[in-house]
Amino acid sequence: MEVLNQSLNASRKLANAFRNAVSLLGRSGVSIKAIDIAQMLKKLDEAGDIEMFYEGARYHEPRLKEYGSRLDQPLADLIREGLKISPETLQRGQANDLRWQSPNGGAFQVHARDPHACRDGTGALGLIHDW
């Protein structure tokens, strides 16, 4: 069984329950290997940013056209930057199906229903082992 080698970004109660479950499995004879998914989660975060800027820019583009320089400058800049993202870049950065091969041989898939909410541990992040 492979488990994260870093602490969970979750409530203390949830993190303790996870550690206790892993410990219990280990004492029961289950072979446990620590894995580092920091790079995969970084890619997930970056993919979420790309998607957020792409979709946000297209949603707010009419306001930029309507209000021009009267629009809040930071918002206008974000829209302009987001409009530079091509559909191909968005597809390459899609956060919904990132695959990762662990050094221990396991293949994993990360799925985020809301990739931006996952940054603080409150979002729906699922790590799925491909058996």
Residue frames as a rotation matrix with the C-alpha (Angstrom) as fourth column:
MET 1
0.592 0.806 0.000 0.00
0.806 -0.592 0.000 0.00
0.000 0.000 -1.000 0.00
GLU 2
-0.520 -0.742 0.423 1.31
0.733 -0.642 -0.224 3.46
0.438 0.194 0.878 -0.82
VAL 3
0.571 0.654 -0.496 0.57
0.814 -0.532 0.235 6.50
-0.110 -0.538 -0.836 1.35
LEU 4
0.718 -0.260 0.646 1.55
0.052 -0.905 -0.423 10.16
0.694 0.337 -0.636 1.26
ASN 5
0.018 -0.783 -0.622 4.86
0.911 0.269 -0.313 10.95
0.412 -0.561 0.718 2.92
GLN 6
-0.853 -0.236 0.465 3.86
0.067 -0.934 -0.352 14.50
0.517 -0.269 0.813 3.80
SER 7
-0.770 0.590 -0.243 1.32
0.312 0.016 -0.950 15.71
-0.557 -0.807 -0.196 6.30
LEU 8
-0.209 0.809 0.549 -2.24
0.953 0.043 0.299 16.17
0.218 0.586 -0.780 5.14
ASN 9
-0.977 0.044 0.208 -3.47
-0.065 -0.994 -0.091 19.71
0.203 -0.102 0.974 4.71
ALA 10
-0.095 0.966 -0.239 -6.63
0.212 0.254 0.944 18.86
0.973 0.039 -0.229 6.61
SER 11
0.555 0.367 0.746 -8.20
-0.630 -0.400 0.666 19.27
0.543 -0.840 0.009 10.00
ARG 12
-0.440 -0.755 0.487 -6.23
-0.888 0.283 -0.363 17.86
0.136 -0.592 -0.794 12.92
LYS 13
0.083 0.578 0.812 -8.97
-0.622 0.667 -0.411 15.28
-0.779 -0.471 0.415 13.54
LEU 14
0.934 0.279 -0.224 -8.90
-0.337 0.475 -0.813 14.03
-0.120 0.834 0.538 9.93
ALA 15
0.234 -0.933 -0.274 -5.08
-0.715 0.026 -0.699 13.96
0.659 0.360 -0.660 9.79
ASN 16
-0.443 -0.363 0.820 -4.92
-0.864 0.415 -0.284 11.98
-0.237 -0.834 -0.498 13.05
ALA 17
0.481 0.705 0.522 -7.54
-0.467 0.710 -0.527 9.52
-0.742 0.010 0.671 11.80
PHE 18
0.827 -0.241 -0.508 -5.53
-0.450 0.258 -0.855 9.00
0.337 0.936 0.105 8.61
ARG 19
-0.198 -0.974 0.113 -2.27
-0.825 0.103 -0.556 8.44
0.530 -0.203 -0.824 10.52
ASN 20
-0.251 0.174 0.952 -3.99
-0.777 0.551 -0.305 6.05
-0.578 -0.816 -0.003 12.93
ALA 21
0.802 0.592 0.077 -5.51
-0.404 0.632 -0.661 4.05
-0.440 0.499 0.746 10.05
VAL 22
0.531 -0.694 -0.486 -2.13
-0.532 0.174 -0.829 3.76
0.660 0.698 -0.277 8.31
SER 23
-0.410 -0.695 0.591 -0.48
-0.892 0.171 -0.418 2.76
0.190 -0.698 -0.690 11.58
LEU 24
0.155 0.581 0.799 -3.14
-0.658 0.664 -0.356 0.11
-0.737 -0.471 0.485 12.23
LEU 25
0.931 0.166 -0.325 -2.70
-0.363 0.510 -0.780 -1.31
0.036 0.844 0.535 8.73
GLY 26
0.117 -0.978 -0.174 1.07
-0.697 0.044 -0.716 -1.45
0.708 0.205 -0.676 9.23
ARG 27
-0.459 -0.239 0.855 0.71
-0.856 0.378 -0.354 -3.27
-0.239 -0.894 -0.378 12.56
SER 28
0.492 0.742 0.456 -1.67
-0.515 0.670 -0.535 -5.70
-0.702 0.028 0.712 10.84
GLY 29
-0.034 -0.634 0.773 1.05
0.344 0.718 0.605 -6.71
-0.938 0.286 0.194 8.41
VAL 30
0.859 0.334 0.388 0.18
0.479 -0.258 -0.839 -4.56
-0.180 0.907 -0.381 5.41
SER 31
-0.230 -0.965 0.123 3.34
0.928 -0.180 0.326 -3.42
-0.292 0.190 0.937 3.60
ILE 32
0.821 0.522 -0.231 3.28
0.469 -0.847 -0.249 0.38
-0.326 0.096 -0.941 3.50
LYS 33
-0.291 -0.885 0.363 5.50
0.955 -0.245 0.167 2.54
-0.059 0.395 0.917 1.30
ALA 34
0.180 0.280 -0.943 5.66
0.323 -0.922 -0.212 6.33
-0.929 -0.266 -0.257 1.53
ILE 35
-0.041 -0.151 0.988 5.26
0.996 -0.083 0.029 8.26
0.077 0.985 0.154 -1.72
ASP 36
-0.513 -0.183 -0.839 5.90
0.299 -0.954 0.025 11.90
-0.804 -0.238 0.544 -2.56
ILE 37
0.013 0.601 0.799 3.17
0.997 0.050 -0.054 13.46
-0.072 0.797 -0.599 -4.69
ALA 38
0.027 -0.035 -0.999 4.22
0.362 -0.931 0.042 17.07
-0.932 -0.363 -0.013 -4.18
GLN 39
-0.873 -0.414 -0.259 5.15
-0.088 -0.387 0.918 17.48
-0.480 0.824 0.301 -7.86
MET 40
-0.660 0.697 0.281 1.84
0.681 0.396 0.616 16.02
0.318 0.597 -0.736 -9.02
LEU 41
0.227 0.776 -0.588 -0.10
0.919 -0.370 -0.133 18.33
-0.321 -0.510 -0.798 -6.71
LYS 42
-0.351 -0.427 -0.833 1.95
0.091 -0.901 0.423 21.29
-0.932 0.073 0.356 -7.96
LYS 43
-0.992 0.014 0.125 0.98
0.126 0.028 0.992 20.38
0.011 1.000 -0.029 -11.54
LEU 44
-0.235 0.969 -0.073 -2.64
0.952 0.245 0.184 20.09
0.196 -0.027 -0.980 -10.45
ASP 45
0.148 0.224 -0.963 -2.47
0.595 -0.798 -0.095 23.56
-0.790 -0.559 -0.252 -8.91
GLU 46
-0.711 -0.489 -0.506 -0.87
-0.117 -0.628 0.770 25.02
-0.694 0.606 0.389 -12.05
ALA 47
-0.842 0.459 0.282 -3.48
0.469 0.366 0.804 23.35
0.266 0.809 -0.523 -14.26
GLY 48
0.058 0.889 -0.455 -6.21
0.981 -0.135 -0.139 24.83
-0.184 -0.439 -0.880 -12.06
ASP 49
-0.168 -0.204 -0.964 -4.73
0.185 -0.967 0.172 28.30
-0.968 -0.150 0.201 -12.50
ILE 50
-0.977 -0.210 -0.043 -4.66
-0.014 -0.141 0.990 27.91
-0.214 0.968 0.135 -16.28
GLU 51
-0.502 0.857 0.119 -8.28
0.789 0.397 0.470 26.78
0.355 0.330 -0.875 -16.31
MET 52
0.127 0.544 -0.829 -9.35
0.828 -0.519 -0.214 29.58
-0.547 -0.659 -0.516 -13.96
PHE 53
-0.435 -0.356 -0.827 -7.68
-0.050 -0.907 0.417 32.31
-0.899 0.223 0.377 -16.02
TYR 54
-0.985 0.075 0.153 -8.90
0.165 0.199 0.966 30.88
0.042 0.977 -0.209 -19.33
GLU 55
-0.285 0.958 -0.032 -12.53
0.892 0.277 0.356 30.53
0.350 0.073 -0.934 -18.27
GLY 56
0.085 0.284 -0.955 -12.59
0.729 -0.672 -0.135 33.72
-0.680 -0.684 -0.264 -16.19
ALA 57
-0.734 -0.441 -0.516 -11.20
-0.009 -0.754 0.657 35.77
-0.679 0.487 0.550 -19.05
ARG 58
-0.887 0.424 0.183 -13.78
0.276 0.169 0.946 34.51
0.370 0.890 -0.267 -21.50
TYR 59
-0.045 0.901 -0.433 -16.61
0.994 0.085 0.074 35.06
0.103 -0.427 -0.899 -19.03
HIS 60
0.262 0.109 -0.959 -15.54
0.563 -0.824 0.060 38.64
-0.784 -0.556 -0.277 -18.22
GLU 61
-0.682 -0.579 0.446 -14.40
0.679 -0.274 0.681 39.64
-0.272 0.768 0.580 -21.73
PRO 62
0.054 0.746 0.664 -17.73
0.818 -0.414 0.399 41.40
0.572 0.521 -0.633 -22.49
ARG 63
0.802 0.219 -0.555 -17.21
0.547 -0.643 0.536 43.66
-0.239 -0.734 -0.636 -19.45
LEU 64
-0.206 -0.940 -0.271 -13.72
0.525 -0.340 0.781 44.56
-0.826 0.019 0.563 -20.66
LYS 65
-0.634 0.032 0.773 -15.15
0.748 -0.229 0.623 45.46
0.196 0.973 0.121 -24.07
GLU 66
0.384 0.903 0.193 -18.04
0.775 -0.429 0.465 47.38
0.503 -0.029 -0.864 -22.53
TYR 67
0.930 0.057 -0.364 -16.13
0.309 -0.657 0.687 49.34
-0.200 -0.752 -0.628 -19.86
GLY 68
0.558 -0.764 0.323 -12.61
0.295 -0.182 -0.938 49.45
0.776 0.619 0.124 -21.28
SER 69
-0.463 -0.873 0.156 -10.29
0.223 -0.285 -0.932 51.61
0.858 -0.397 0.326 -19.19
ARG 70
-0.053 0.512 0.858 -13.05
-0.808 -0.527 0.265 52.25
0.587 -0.679 0.441 -16.63
LEU 71
0.779 0.281 -0.561 -12.84
-0.004 0.896 0.444 48.61
0.627 -0.344 0.699 -15.54
ASP 72
0.818 -0.494 0.295 -10.77
-0.362 -0.044 0.931 47.92
-0.447 -0.868 -0.215 -12.43
GLN 73
0.331 -0.764 -0.554 -7.16
-0.928 -0.156 -0.339 47.73
0.172 0.626 -0.760 -13.71
PRO 74
-0.596 -0.588 0.547 -6.12
-0.673 0.737 0.059 44.48
-0.438 -0.333 -0.835 -11.98
LEU 75
0.134 0.727 0.674 -9.27
0.025 0.677 -0.736 42.77
-0.991 0.116 0.072 -13.30
ALA 76
0.838 0.144 -0.526 -8.68
-0.475 -0.281 -0.834 44.13
-0.268 0.949 -0.167 -16.79
ASP 77
-0.113 -0.967 -0.228 -5.08
-0.993 0.115 0.005 42.84
0.021 0.227 -0.974 -16.68
LEU 78
-0.505 -0.019 0.863 -6.25
-0.328 0.929 -0.171 39.38
-0.798 -0.370 -0.475 -15.58
ILE 79
0.596 0.777 0.202 -8.77
-0.031 0.273 -0.961 39.26
-0.802 0.567 0.187 -18.42
ARG 80
0.636 -0.412 -0.652 -6.15
-0.772 -0.326 -0.546 40.30
0.012 0.851 -0.526 -20.99
GLU 81
-0.464 -0.860 0.213 -3.69
-0.867 0.490 0.087 37.69
-0.179 -0.144 -0.973 -19.70
GLY 82
-0.253 0.459 0.852 -6.36
-0.140 0.854 -0.502 34.99
-0.957 -0.247 -0.152 -19.66
LEU 83
0.771 0.578 -0.267 -7.36
-0.299 -0.041 -0.953 35.76
-0.562 0.815 0.141 -23.24
LYS 84
0.105 -0.831 -0.547 -3.79
-0.994 -0.067 -0.088 34.94
0.037 0.553 -0.832 -24.31
ILE 85
-0.522 -0.257 0.813 -4.26
-0.439 0.899 0.003 31.31
-0.732 -0.355 -0.582 -23.22
SER 86
-0.517 0.285 -0.807 -5.04
-0.793 0.198 0.577 29.13
0.324 0.938 0.124 -26.22
PRO 87
0.612 0.780 0.134 -7.54
-0.787 0.581 0.207 26.26
0.084 -0.232 0.969 -26.16
GLU 88
0.479 -0.518 -0.708 -4.57
0.000 0.807 -0.590 23.92
0.878 0.283 0.387 -26.77
THR 89
-0.622 -0.708 0.335 -2.80
-0.295 -0.184 -0.938 25.22
0.725 -0.682 -0.095 -23.66
LEU 90
-0.074 0.697 0.713 -6.00
-0.997 -0.062 -0.043 24.73
0.014 -0.714 0.700 -21.68
GLN 91
0.800 0.408 -0.439 -6.32
-0.455 0.890 -0.002 21.14
0.390 0.202 0.898 -22.90
ARG 92
0.013 -0.877 -0.480 -2.70
0.089 0.479 -0.873 20.37
0.996 -0.031 0.084 -22.01
GLY 93
-0.816 -0.411 0.406 -3.22
-0.285 -0.324 -0.902 21.83
0.502 -0.852 0.147 -18.56
GLN 94
0.207 0.978 0.003 -6.58
-0.485 0.100 0.869 20.30
0.849 -0.181 0.496 -17.78
ALA 95
-0.556 -0.439 0.706 -6.63
-0.805 0.074 -0.588 19.44
0.206 -0.896 -0.394 -14.09
ASN 96
0.347 0.883 0.315 -9.31
-0.934 0.355 0.035 16.79
-0.081 -0.307 0.948 -14.31
ASP 97
0.997 0.041 0.067 -7.17
-0.033 0.992 -0.125 13.82
-0.072 0.123 0.990 -15.25
LEU 98
0.274 -0.962 -0.008 -3.50
-0.910 -0.257 -0.327 14.02
0.312 0.097 -0.945 -14.29
ARG 99
0.931 -0.033 -0.364 -1.71
0.088 0.987 0.137 10.70
0.355 -0.160 0.921 -14.16
TRP 100
0.299 -0.855 0.424 1.35
-0.934 -0.353 -0.054 9.99
0.196 -0.380 -0.904 -12.06
GLN 101
0.594 -0.230 -0.771 3.62
0.092 0.971 -0.219 6.97
0.799 0.059 0.598 -11.82
SER 102
0.855 -0.287 0.432 5.04
-0.501 -0.243 0.830 6.46
-0.133 -0.927 -0.351 -8.35
PRO 103
-0.091 -0.971 -0.222 8.66
-0.952 0.150 -0.266 5.36
0.292 0.187 -0.938 -7.92
ASN 104
-0.525 -0.052 0.849 7.28
-0.555 0.778 -0.296 2.25
-0.645 -0.626 -0.437 -6.21
GLY 105
-0.988 0.044 0.147 5.47
0.140 0.647 0.750 1.19
-0.062 0.761 -0.645 -9.38
GLY 106
-0.228 0.970 -0.083 1.93
0.737 0.116 -0.666 2.33
-0.636 -0.213 -0.741 -8.57
ALA 107
-0.779 0.104 0.619 -0.02
0.437 -0.618 0.653 4.37
0.450 0.779 0.436 -11.08
PHE 108
-0.415 0.622 -0.665 -2.28
0.656 -0.302 -0.692 7.09
-0.631 -0.723 -0.283 -9.73
GLN 109
-0.327 0.416 0.849 -4.82
0.663 -0.539 0.520 9.49
0.674 0.732 -0.100 -11.06
VAL 110
-0.794 0.146 -0.591 -5.73
0.392 -0.620 -0.680 12.81
-0.466 -0.771 0.435 -9.50
HIS 111
-0.297 0.767 0.569 -9.19
0.717 -0.215 0.664 14.16
0.631 0.604 -0.486 -10.02
ALA 112
-0.852 0.050 -0.521 -10.26
0.356 -0.674 -0.648 17.54
-0.383 -0.737 0.556 -8.73
ARG 113
0.065 0.935 0.348 -13.87
0.998 -0.067 -0.008 18.60
0.016 0.348 -0.938 -9.01
ASP 114
0.969 0.096 0.229 -12.77
0.099 -0.995 -0.001 22.09
0.228 0.023 -0.973 -7.96
PRO 115
0.295 -0.944 -0.150 -8.99
0.766 0.328 -0.553 22.33
0.571 0.048 0.819 -8.37
HIS 116
-0.199 -0.388 0.900 -8.84
-0.123 -0.901 -0.415 25.77
0.972 -0.193 0.132 -6.75
ALA 117
0.642 0.501 0.581 -10.55
-0.635 -0.077 0.768 24.65
0.430 -0.862 0.269 -3.57
CYS 118
0.811 -0.335 -0.480 -7.98
0.407 0.912 0.051 21.89
0.420 -0.237 0.876 -3.17
ARG 119
0.003 -0.893 0.450 -5.20
0.035 -0.449 -0.893 24.35
0.999 0.018 0.030 -2.34
ASP 120
-0.372 -0.125 0.920 -6.36
-0.826 -0.407 -0.390 24.77
0.424 -0.905 0.048 1.23
GLY 121
-0.992 -0.112 -0.060 -7.52
-0.082 0.921 -0.380 21.19
0.098 -0.372 -0.923 1.66
THR 122
-0.477 0.875 0.080 -11.23
-0.360 -0.112 -0.926 22.00
-0.802 -0.470 0.369 1.52
GLY 123
-0.094 0.459 -0.884 -11.92
-0.992 -0.119 0.044 20.91
-0.085 0.881 0.466 -2.04
ALA 124
0.769 0.419 0.483 -12.91
-0.352 0.908 -0.227 17.60
-0.534 0.005 0.846 -3.50
LEU 125
0.014 -0.848 -0.530 -9.58
-0.989 0.065 -0.131 15.99
0.146 0.526 -0.838 -4.28
GLY 126
0.841 0.273 0.467 -9.46
-0.359 0.927 0.105 12.31
-0.404 -0.256 0.878 -4.98
LEU 127
-0.260 -0.922 -0.287 -6.31
-0.956 0.203 0.213 10.25
-0.139 0.329 -0.934 -5.36
ILE 128
0.751 0.645 0.140 -7.23
-0.587 0.750 -0.305 7.05
-0.302 0.147 0.942 -7.15
HIS 129
-0.347 -0.867 0.357 -4.87
-0.564 0.497 0.659 4.09
-0.749 0.027 -0.662 -7.34
ASP 130
0.363 0.377 -0.852 -4.98
-0.911 0.337 -0.239 2.24
0.197 0.863 0.465 -10.67
TRP 131
0.295 -0.221 0.929 -4.83
-0.532 0.770 0.352 -1.44
-0.794 -0.598 0.110 -9.72
